[in-house]
Amino acid sequence: MAIPKAVDELMNYFSGAVTRIFGLSDDAYPGTGLQPFSGDVYDKKHVKKHFER
């Protein structure tokens, strides 16, 4: 009787993992929308000056 119980627990374990991996997302992150770019633009001259010391 212990073997069928162990197999049942093993199947429940794997089915729970599969459900979590392939199930719908349950993330509770707020919707932020489009974020504006606020970084520096790449400039070759500036990078070249930085490395020529």
C-alpha positions in Angstrom: 0.0 0.0 0.0 2.9 2.4 0.5 4.0 2.2 -3.2 0.7 3.5 -4.7 0.7 6.3 -2.2 4.4 7.2 -3.1 3.5 7.1 -6.8 0.5 9.3 -6.2 2.6 11.9 -4.3 5.2 11.8 -7.0 2.6 12.4 -9.7 1.1 15.3 -7.7 4.6 16.8 -7.3 5.3 16.7 -11.0 1.9 17.8 -12.1 2.1 20.8 -9.8 5.4 21.8 -11.3 4.1 21.4 -14.9 1.1 23.5 -14.0 3.2 26.2 -12.5 5.6 26.3 -15.5 3.0 26.2 -18.3 0.0 27.8 -16.5 -1.2 31.4 -16.7 0.9 34.1 -15.2 0.0 35.2 -11.7 2.3 38.1 -11.4 0.9 41.1 -9.5 3.1 43.8 -11.1 1.4 47.2 -11.8 1.1 48.3 -15.3 3.6 51.0 -16.0 3.2 51.8 -19.6 5.8 53.2 -22.0 8.9 54.7 -20.3 10.8 57.5 -21.9 14.5 57.1 -22.6 16.6 59.1 -20.2 20.1 57.8 -20.9 23.1 59.2 -22.7 23.4 58.8 -26.4 26.5 56.9 -27.6 29.2 59.2 -28.9 32.3 57.8 -30.5 34.3 61.0 -29.8 33.6 60.9 -26.1 34.5 57.2 -25.8 37.7 57.7 -27.8 38.8 60.6 -25.5 38.0 58.5 -22.4 40.4 55.7 -23.4 43.2 57.9 -24.7 45.0 59.0 -21.6 
